[in-house]
Amino acid sequence: MPKNTHRRKASAHSKSRAVKSVRRSGMRTSSPKLWVLLGAFFVALGVYLLVFKSHGGAMSGFAMLSIITGVVTAIIASFSISKKKTG
């Protein structure tokens, strides 16, 4: 007969509710919601420039650059928002 008949699963000892990640100090990680809003502002500025002010090639290029910058900024900042498990 084995000595250790009553064993518990390792998952029973886990009590963590939040996803553990290394928090780095920086502007993007300190206020990620602000950076998402800044990215949305760049996208809105680019759309405005494309719709109303795109008379020259340089202005449409600046509008597209603004849209791309806004989308990339918003996506990267959304990764920095802390995620909590529900349920």
C-alpha positions, 0 to 999 in steps of 0.5 A: 500500500502506498504511503502518500494516498492523499495528494492534491492537485497543484492547480488547487493551490493557485489563487491568482485572479489577474494575469501576471506580467512584468510592469515596466515603468514608462510613459506608455505603461503608466497611462495606456488609456491616454495613449489609446485616445491619442492614437484615436486622435491621430486617426481622426486627424488623418481622416479629416485631412483626407476628406476635407484637405487633400488637395495636394500630394503632400497633404494626403501623404501626411494624412495617411502617415497620421492614420498609420501612426494612430492605429499602431499607437492605439494597438500597442497601447491596448496591449499595455492595459492590464487584463483581469480574469472574470469569473 
